[in-house]
Amino acid sequence: LDQVLACMMLMLSIGLHIGFMHIVSGPSFQGLGFEKQRSFAEKWRWSAAHDFRHMDFGGVSLAARVCAGDGSLIISTDARNLLADINSYLNMRPEDLTPPALQPGVVLCLFCIFLWFLYA
């Protein structure tokens, strides 16, 4: 009986590790490729970053303020980054209003908790 339970626990552990690796290596946790991020940054730089509508009262462009690390921009970028992290955890696109049925972040968290209990 002990050997059967040990064998079952080993198979369960292997299955959880395979599931863990599948989720971590998936596109929802890898993020966008560098080239795609670079093209987005270039598009932002040529459009909104130097647009006169995004200048402050001193005539400083948004790009200059971002590059200078303007403290007044920290609040908005932190909020945007937090929302992006939450959406990534829940596997949601910005236009989604409800999370999908399978949320990789939640599944990964449950895998970690289960593995912790398995080896505790």
N, C-alpha and C positions, 0 to 999 in steps of 0.2 A: 504494500500500500504506500509506503514511504517513497519507493522508487517511482511509482506511478505519479504521485503528487509532484515529485521533483521534476519528472519529465514534463508534466503539464505546465509547471511554472517556467521551465526553460523554454518551452514552445511559446508560451504567452509572452515572455520577455523578448524573445526573438521577434515575434509579431509586432510588439509595441515599438521595438527599435526600428524595424522596417517602416512602420507607419510614421514614426518620428522623422526618419531620414527623408521619406517621401514628402512630408509637409515642409520641412526646412529647405529642401532643394527645389521646391516648387516656385513658380513665378510670383506668387503673392508675397513671398518672403524675400525674394531676390531683388525686387525693385526694378526700376527701369535701367536699361543699359546706359553706359556712359555716353555713347554717341547720341542717344535720344535726349538725354538730359542736356547735353551740350547744344543740341539744336534748339531745345526749348529756351535755354539761356540766351542764345543768340537772337532768337525771335523776340524775347522780352526786351533784350538790350536795344534792338533796332526799333521797337514799337513803343511800348509803355515807359521804358526806363528814361527816355529823353523827351517824352511828350510834355509840352508846356502845361498841360492840365494837371500833371502830377508834381509840379514844382511847388516848393514851399514859398512862404512870403518873401524870403530873401532871394528868390530866383535860383535856388539850388535844385538840380534835377534829382529825380528819384534814384537814378543810378549812382550819382555822387553821394547821396545820403546813405544808400546801402553799402557802398564801398568804404565809406568813412565810418561805418558802424554807428550811425545816428541812433542815439538812445530812444528817440521817440518812435522808431520803427520796431523796436524789440517787442513791444506788446502785441502788435498785429502779427508779426512773424511767428511768435511763440504760439499764439492761438491757432494760426494756420497750420503750423507743424504738429501741434497736438491733435487737431482734427484729422490731419493726414495719417498720423500714427494710429488713431482709433479706427479710421476707415480701413487701414491696412490690416489691423488685428482682426476686424470683423469681416474682411474681404468684401468691402463695399466700395462702389464707385461713388464719386461726389454727387451724382444725380440720383442715387438710390435713397429711398426713404426708410426702407426696412432692410435689416440684414438678411442674407441668404440662409437657407436651412443649414448648410455646412459651412461653419466658420473655422478656418484653419487655426486662428489664434486660440480659440476656445478648445478645440480638439488637442492642440499642442499642450496647452495648460493641463488638460485632463490626463494626457499621456504622462506628463512630468509628475503630477500628483500620484497617479497610479504606480509609476515606477518607484517613487519615493516610498509608498506603502509596501510595495513588493519587496524592497530590499531593507526595509526598516525592521 
